Amino acid sequence: MKKSFLFFLIVFILIFSIDQYIKHLILEGLRWEGNFFSIILVFNKGVAFSMLSFLGDGLKYLQLILVILVWFLLMRQRDFWLRNYYILGMIFSAGCSNIFDRFVYGGVVDYIYWHYGFDFAVFNFADMMIDIGVGALILKTFLSKTK
């Protein structure tokens, strides 16, 4: 269990640091206009597609409480933890990085704007890590031999 927690921390710190570094570059003025996507700066006050933005500052506290609650619930699920600690490190670090943004900047720093073929929401590296992590958990569940 100690080894899995150590690896969880390494993944957590690595992804959190990468995400915050990219956001720092964006906040310092990094922009790019491309044919498929652009790098812009948007402060998302809500969750995906700006949903729940009407909650204002309450959203960050609600998210913080949910992350803490899920953490304590996961700590009680030893087998699930041991099978997925690296994926959970991705998801938790990305989520915490976005919550950190809410406390420091008043909204999540989003910057990847996909506009090829259709306009899509603006998102960030942390959002991608959450999506990849959740996708990996779902894939592992479907591919698991034990049901």
Residue pairs with C-beta under 8 A, 6 or more apart in sequence:
1 78
1 81
1 82
4 81
4 82
4 85
5 85
7 85
7 86
7 89
8 85
8 86
8 88
8 89
8 92
9 89
10 89
11 86
11 89
11 90
11 93
12 89
12 92
12 93
12 96
13 93
14 93
15 89
15 90
15 93
15 94
15 97
15 126
15 129
16 93
16 94
16 96
16 97
16 100
18 125
19 93
19 94
19 97
19 124
19 125
19 126
19 129
20 97
20 100
22 111
22 124
22 125
23 97
23 101
23 109
23 111
23 124
26 39
26 41
26 109
26 111
27 41
27 105
27 109
30 39
31 38
31 39
31 40
31 41
32 38
32 39
35 116
36 114
36 115
36 116
37 112
37 113
37 114
37 115
37 116
38 113
38 115
39 111
39 112
39 113
40 111
40 113
40 122
41 109
41 110
41 111
42 109
42 110
42 111
42 113
42 122
43 105
43 106
43 107
43 108
43 109
43 110
44 50
44 53
44 107
44 108
44 110
44 122
45 53
45 56
45 59
45 106
45 107
46 52
46 53
46 54
46 55
46 59
47 59
48 121
48 127
49 121
50 121
52 59
53 59
55 62
59 102
60 99
60 102
60 103
63 95
63 98
63 99
63 102
64 99
67 92
67 95
67 96
67 99
71 92
74 80
74 81
74 88
75 81
81 88
83 140
84 137
84 140
87 133
87 136
87 137
87 140
88 133
90 129
90 130
90 132
90 133
90 136
91 129
91 130
91 133
91 134
91 137
93 126
93 129
94 125
94 126
94 127
94 128
94 129
94 130
94 133
95 126
95 130
97 126
98 108
98 124
98 126
98 127
101 107
101 108
101 109
102 108
108 124
108 126
109 124
110 121
110 122
110 123
110 124
110 127
111 122
111 124
112 122
112 123
112 124
112 125
113 120
113 122
114 120
